[in-house]
Amino acid sequence: MEIVTRKEAKDKELKRFNTGVPCPNNHESERYTVNNKCCECTKERSKKHYNLYPENYKISAKKWVSENRENHNANTKRWSSENKDKVRASGRKFDRKNLPEPTRDYPKDDLCECCGFTETRTNNEGLPIVLSLDHCHEKMEFRGWVCHSCNLMLGYAQDSEDRLLAGISYLRKSKKCQTVIN
């Protein structure tokens, strides 16, 4: 960025400018035209403040989103469409949080290892939901990659084979449900 004075930056209606002179904290950073403050110092101050008062930031962010829902949705949709790999990777990272390390890679075909179908649900941006990392809750061991429906089914059955078999028996007895069970 070219070196300009604050007055020149105001005249050109620039939001930031570079004086070429380090700030008192020795940052050779741009400065904000509106207040002449070092951008790097401002960033550091914001990080410190956020770490001290994270709840204030959460409240402020929620308020902004609720007041600017359409703008927020448009921004999120645009970012998600430009960063599909990051969106999918973040879904997998979230699923793995505090969970055992998988012993198999994520399925390239996106097929659920329980039912054999692909995940049909999508998130708010219209992108497919990633498969969940399934694990044994007692031993904390990885079992496989499952779709949301199978993950809920296993969870609500509390990983009990007896409950799942009782559910199958119940479905088979029912005259109303004509679903074929493989």
C-alpha positions in Angstrom: 0.0 0.0 0.0 1.3 3.5 -0.8 2.4 5.8 2.0 -0.1 8.7 2.5 -1.0 11.1 5.2 -4.2 10.9 7.1 -5.5 14.1 5.4 -4.9 12.5 2.0 -6.6 9.4 3.2 -9.7 11.4 4.2 -9.7 13.3 0.9 -9.6 10.0 -1.0 -12.2 8.5 1.4 -10.0 5.6 2.4 -10.9 3.6 5.4 -7.2 2.8 6.2 -3.9 4.3 5.3 -0.2 3.7 5.7 2.1 6.3 7.1 5.3 4.2 6.8 6.0 5.0 10.5 5.7 2.3 13.2 3.1 2.9 16.0 4.3 3.2 19.6 4.1 -0.6 19.9 6.4 -0.9 16.9 3.7 -2.3 14.5 4.4 -1.3 10.9 0.7 -1.6 10.2 -2.0 0.4 8.5 -3.9 3.0 10.5 -7.7 3.6 10.5 -8.5 6.9 8.9 -11.4 7.6 11.2 -9.3 7.6 14.5 -5.6 7.3 13.3 -5.2 4.1 15.4 -2.9 1.3 14.4 -4.9 -1.6 12.9 -2.7 -4.2 14.6 -3.1 -2.6 18.0 -6.8 -2.4 17.6 -6.9 -6.1 16.6 -4.9 -7.1 19.7 -7.1 -4.9 22.0 -10.2 -6.6 20.5 -8.8 -10.1 21.1 -7.9 -9.2 24.8 -11.4 -7.8 25.3 -13.1 -10.8 23.7 -11.1 -13.2 26.0 -12.1 -11.2 29.1 -15.8 -10.7 28.1 -16.8 -13.5 25.6 -20.5 -13.3 26.6 -20.7 -9.7 25.5 -19.6 -10.6 22.1 -22.0 -13.5 21.9 -24.9 -11.3 22.9 -23.9 -8.6 20.5 -23.5 -11.1 17.6 -26.9 -12.7 18.3 -28.5 -9.2 18.4 -26.9 -8.3 15.1 -28.0 -11.5 13.4 -31.6 -11.1 14.6 -31.7 -7.5 13.4 -30.0 -8.4 10.1 -31.3 -11.9 9.3 -31.5 -11.4 5.5 -28.0 -9.9 5.3 -26.6 -12.6 7.6 -28.2 -15.4 5.5 -26.9 -13.9 2.2 -23.4 -13.5 3.7 -23.4 -17.1 5.0 -24.8 -18.5 1.8 -22.2 -16.7 -0.3 -19.3 -17.7 2.0 -20.5 -21.3 2.1 -20.8 -21.6 -1.7 -17.2 -20.1 -2.1 -15.8 -22.4 0.6 -17.5 -25.8 0.2 -14.4 -27.8 1.2 -14.1 -25.8 4.5 -17.8 -26.3 5.2 -17.6 -30.0 4.8 -14.3 -30.2 6.7 -15.7 -28.2 9.6 -18.7 -30.6 9.8 -16.3 -33.5 10.2 -14.2 -31.6 12.8 -17.3 -30.8 14.8 -18.4 -34.5 14.8 -15.0 -35.6 16.0 -14.8 -33.1 18.9 -14.0 -35.1 22.1 -14.6 -38.4 20.2 -12.3 -41.3 19.4 -10.1 -41.1 16.4 -11.7 -42.9 13.4 -9.9 -46.1 12.3 -11.3 -45.7 8.7 -11.3 -42.7 6.4 -14.6 -40.8 5.7 -16.4 -42.7 2.9 -15.7 -41.1 -0.5 -19.2 -42.2 -1.7 -20.9 -40.6 1.4 -22.8 -43.9 2.1 -24.0 -44.6 5.6 -22.3 -47.7 6.9 -25.5 -48.7 8.8 -28.3 -48.3 6.2 -26.2 -48.0 3.0 -28.0 -44.7 1.9 -26.5 -41.3 1.4 -27.4 -38.5 3.8 -30.4 -36.6 2.3 -30.6 -33.7 4.8 -29.0 -30.3 3.9 -28.0 -27.4 6.1 -29.3 -23.8 5.9 -27.1 -23.1 2.9 -28.4 -26.1 1.0 -25.2 -28.1 1.4 -25.5 -31.8 2.3 -25.0 -32.7 5.9 -21.9 -34.8 6.5 -22.0 -38.3 8.0 -21.6 -38.6 11.7 -18.8 -40.4 13.5 -20.5 -43.2 15.4 -18.8 -44.6 18.5 -19.4 -47.0 21.4 -20.3 -44.8 24.4 -19.0 -47.3 26.9 -15.5 -48.0 25.4 -15.2 -44.7 23.5 -14.2 -46.7 20.3 -15.0 -45.7 16.7 -17.6 -47.9 15.0 -18.2 -46.2 11.7 -19.7 -43.3 9.6 -23.5 -43.1 9.8 -26.3 -40.8 8.5 -28.2 -38.6 10.9 -31.2 -40.9 11.0 -29.1 -44.0 11.9 -27.2 -42.0 14.4 -30.5 -40.9 16.1 -31.8 -44.5 15.9 -28.7 -45.9 17.6 -28.7 -43.1 20.2 -32.3 -43.4 21.1 -32.0 -47.2 21.4 -29.0 -46.5 23.7 -26.9 -48.9 21.6 -29.0 -51.8 22.8 -29.4 -54.7 20.4 -32.4 -55.9 22.4 -34.2 -52.5 21.9 -33.4 -52.5 18.1 -34.6 -56.1 17.7 -37.8 -55.2 19.7 -38.3 -52.3 17.3 -38.0 -54.6 14.3 -40.4 -57.1 15.9 -42.8 -54.3 16.6 -42.7 -53.1 12.9 -43.2 -56.6 11.6 -46.3 -57.1 13.8 -47.8 -53.8 12.7 -50.5 -54.2 10.0 -50.3 -50.5 9.2 -46.7 -50.3 8.2 -45.8 -52.2 5.0 -42.1 -51.2 5.1 -39.8 -53.9 3.8 -37.1 -54.6 6.3 -33.9 -56.1 4.9 
